[in-house]
């Protein structure tokens, strides 16, 4: 029986989402910019999705912009701010997703100064160090709410208060791709100016994302086209995908009260099972983490071998971020957290969803208790 524990990479879409996407493709195929009935029907789908997502964030519908996914949302936020700013200083963390890290690397090549806030062994930033980094020419702070590899949660609301007190003009971008519908993303509490969201992390379609843009926040466009979405993100909108993410956001958010504690209990069961039955392991996921991610290092084995051995048992996990899993370099997230290189090489990420069952967890622990000792003997 298939056991899918790679939900931080992507999630299985809700049945309601696939039905909505198919229905819109069949029936509301008009261009939402067209003035006839078919265009108006498509525009209504955009409006409904925008309102649904805004409600989950406690934002206004006019602050919701649709993109092709989390990567574009991050790029639009970072490059959009930098494209209209006079300052040349950015602050981030060493734990960011490649969509942010690679964008910052390009900006550094272009002469921008980027400072990274140090993190502790739990993958949480130092607030005093963050405050010390803020300058009068700091134009942007970009940080993820939940880390995609280890599940650590950053103190976003406290960061926002520190930033706005020391430099009220600086813009605060939050990558909430892994945190949305797992922890609270109420914009009034977070204090962020920009928030990135991805559809396929919340049981929605791939290829569609959201950027929340606080009213009054200005962005330079990264694309140029027909003027859609206030010219912030022009181009004919992906109406089926947008309708799908609207349904996914509404469903996933409405189920948080039940799904979050359930995932947390299952994650703890998985951790306890691994630690109690397999020696020489290191849990890289800290206390107070997001409910759905557990990162564990297994000593004296390589993560890729464990991953494929689990795959043979129809158990699907990840050896780190799916967006950088083909790279041979050690995880920069675990490196920044001070994890020993030998343990990094044996790290596995398990990520849960509301579809994960206790049977999935117990079967995974049983499989690991057999696979890991066997692999160690073969070394």
SVG drawing of the C-alpha trace seen along z (x, -y; Angstrom):
<svg xmlns="http://www.w3.org/2000/svg" viewBox="-23 -56 54 62">
<polyline fill="none" stroke="black" stroke-width="0.4" points="0.0,0.0 1.3,-3.4 2.4,-5.7 3.0,-9.3 5.1,-11.4 6.5,-14.0 3.8,-16.7 6.2,-19.5 7.2,-18.8 3.6,-18.7 0.2,-17.6 -2.5,-15.5 -5.3,-17.8 -8.6,-17.8 -11.3,-16.1 -13.2,-19.3 -10.3,-21.1 -9.8,-18.8 -13.6,-19.0 -13.5,-22.7 -10.5,-23.0 -12.1,-20.6 -15.4,-22.5 -13.8,-25.8 -11.8,-24.5 -14.9,-23.1 -17.4,-25.9 -15.6,-29.1 -12.9,-29.1 -13.4,-32.7 -10.7,-35.3 -11.4,-37.2 -10.5,-40.5 -13.2,-40.0 -16.3,-42.0 -18.8,-39.4 -20.6,-36.8 -17.9,-34.2 -15.3,-36.7 -17.5,-37.9 -18.0,-34.3 -14.3,-33.8 -13.8,-37.1 -16.3,-36.0 -14.2,-32.9 -11.2,-35.2 -13.2,-37.4 -14.5,-34.4 -11.0,-33.0 -9.5,-36.3 -12.2,-36.8 -11.8,-33.3 -8.0,-33.7 -8.3,-37.2 -10.7,-35.8 -8.1,-33.3 -5.5,-36.0 -7.9,-38.6 -7.0,-40.8 -9.0,-42.6 -9.6,-41.1 -7.8,-44.0 -4.5,-42.9 -4.5,-39.5 -2.5,-39.0 -2.2,-35.7 1.1,-34.3 2.4,-31.0 3.5,-29.7 5.6,-30.3 8.8,-30.9 7.3,-33.7 5.7,-35.2 9.0,-35.3 10.7,-36.8 8.0,-39.4 8.1,-40.4 11.9,-40.8 12.6,-42.2 9.5,-44.3 10.7,-46.1 14.2,-46.4 13.1,-47.7 11.7,-50.9 14.0,-51.4 16.9,-53.9 18.6,-51.9 20.8,-48.9 20.6,-46.8 18.6,-43.6 18.3,-41.4 17.4,-37.7 18.1,-34.4 20.5,-31.6 17.5,-29.1 15.5,-30.5 14.1,-28.6 16.2,-28.6 13.6,-30.9 14.7,-33.5 18.4,-32.5 19.1,-32.5 17.3,-35.8 19.4,-37.4 22.5,-35.9 21.7,-37.6 21.0,-40.9 24.4,-40.6 26.0,-40.2 24.3,-43.5 25.8,-45.4 23.2,-44.9 24.4,-44.2 22.7,-41.2 23.1,-40.4 22.0,-37.1 20.7,-36.9 22.4,-34.2 20.3,-31.2 20.6,-28.9 20.7,-25.1 16.9,-25.1 17.0,-27.1 15.5,-30.2 16.9,-33.7 18.5,-35.9 16.2,-38.9 19.0,-41.1 21.3,-40.3 18.4,-41.1 17.9,-44.5 21.6,-45.2 21.5,-44.6 18.7,-47.1 20.1,-50.2 18.7,-53.5 19.2,-52.2 17.6,-48.8 14.8,-48.5 13.7,-44.9 13.6,-42.1 12.7,-38.7 12.2,-35.7 10.2,-32.4 7.5,-31.7 8.1,-28.0 11.3,-26.4 10.7,-23.8 13.4,-21.3 13.2,-21.3 9.9,-23.0 11.3,-25.7 9.0,-28.7 10.4,-32.2 9.1,-35.0 7.7,-36.9 5.4,-39.2 8.2,-40.2 10.5,-40.8 7.9,-43.1 7.6,-45.2 11.4,-45.6 11.7,-46.5 8.9,-49.0 10.2,-50.7 13.8,-51.0 13.1,-51.6 9.4,-52.2 10.1,-52.6 11.6,-49.1 9.3,-46.4 8.8,-43.1 8.3,-40.0 7.3,-36.7 7.6,-33.4 4.6,-31.5 4.6,-28.7 5.1,-26.1 3.3,-27.9 0.0,-28.8 -2.8,-26.8 -0.4,-25.1 0.1,-28.1 -1.7,-31.4 -1.2,-33.8 -3.5,-36.6 -1.9,-39.6 -2.9,-41.8 -0.9,-39.6 2.1,-38.9 2.7,-42.6 4.1,-41.6 3.8,-43.8 4.1,-41.0 3.2,-37.3 4.0,-34.4 1.7,-31.4 1.7,-28.3 -1.3,-26.3 0.2,-22.8 1.3,-22.9 -2.3,-23.2 -4.0,-20.4 -4.5,-22.8 -3.1,-22.8 0.5,-23.2 1.4,-26.3 -0.6,-28.8 0.4,-31.0 -0.6,-34.1 1.2,-37.3 -0.5,-39.3 0.5,-43.0 -0.5,-45.2 -2.4,-48.3 0.0,-51.1 3.0,-48.8 4.5,-49.6 6.2,-47.0 7.9,-47.2 6.6,-44.5 8.8,-41.7 6.7,-41.1 5.2,-43.5 2.0,-42.9 -1.6,-43.8 -2.1,-45.5 -3.9,-42.7 -3.9,-42.7 -3.1,-46.4 0.1,-45.8 1.7,-44.3 1.5,-40.8 0.2,-41.2 -0.7,-38.3 -3.9,-36.4 -4.8,-34.8 -4.8,-31.0 -8.5,-30.9 -8.8,-27.1 -5.7,-27.2 -6.9,-30.3 -10.3,-28.8 -8.6,-25.7 -6.4,-27.5 -9.4,-29.4 -11.3,-26.2 -8.1,-24.7 -7.4,-27.7 -11.0,-27.8 -11.1,-24.1 -7.6,-23.8 -8.1,-26.8 -11.5,-25.7 -10.0,-22.3 -7.0,-23.7 -8.6,-23.4 -8.9,-19.6 -6.0,-18.9 -3.2,-20.8 -3.3,-19.1 -3.9,-15.7 -0.7,-16.2 1.2,-17.3 0.3,-14.2 1.2,-12.0 4.5,-13.8 5.3,-13.2 4.4,-9.6 6.7,-9.3 9.6,-11.0 9.1,-8.9 8.9,-5.7 12.1,-6.4 14.1,-7.5 12.9,-4.6 13.6,-1.9 16.7,-3.1 20.0,-4.1 22.4,-6.9 19.8,-9.3 19.5,-13.1 16.2,-14.9 16.8,-18.2 13.3,-19.5 13.0,-21.7 10.3,-22.1 7.7,-24.6 7.9,-23.6 5.3,-23.5 2.9,-20.5 3.7,-18.7 7.5,-18.4 10.0,-16.1 13.6,-16.0 15.8,-13.2 19.4,-12.3 20.4,-8.6 24.0,-8.1 26.2,-5.8 23.8,-5.7 23.2,-8.0 19.8,-9.6 19.4,-8.7 19.9,-5.0 17.3,-5.2 14.9,-7.1 15.1,-4.5 14.9,-1.6 11.7,-3.2 10.4,-3.7 10.8,0.1 8.3,0.4 6.0,-2.2 6.8,-4.8 7.7,-8.2 9.8,-10.7 12.5,-13.3 16.2,-13.8 15.6,-17.5 14.0,-20.3 12.5,-18.9 13.6,-22.0 17.2,-21.3 17.3,-17.6 19.3,-16.9 22.2,-19.0 25.1,-17.1 26.1,-19.8 25.1,-19.3 22.0,-21.0 22.8,-24.7 19.9,-24.8 21.3,-22.0 24.8,-23.4 23.6,-26.8 22.1,-25.0 25.4,-23.5 24.6,-19.9 27.6,-17.6 28.3,-16.9 28.1,-13.1 24.7,-13.5 23.6,-15.8 24.4,-13.1 21.9,-10.8 19.0,-13.3 15.5,-12.5 12.5,-14.8 9.1,-13.3 6.2,-15.7 2.5,-15.0 -0.9,-16.2 -4.4,-15.9 -4.6,-12.7 -1.8,-11.0 -3.0,-8.2 -1.6,-6.5 -1.2,-3.4 1.1,-5.4 3.2,-6.4 3.5,-3.0 4.3,-1.4 7.1,-3.9 8.6,-3.3 8.5,0.4 10.2,0.1 12.9,-2.2 13.6,0.2 14.4,2.9 16.0,0.8 18.5,-1.3 20.2,1.5 20.5,3.5 22.0,0.7 24.5,0.0 25.7,3.6 26.3,3.3 28.6,0.3"/>
</svg>
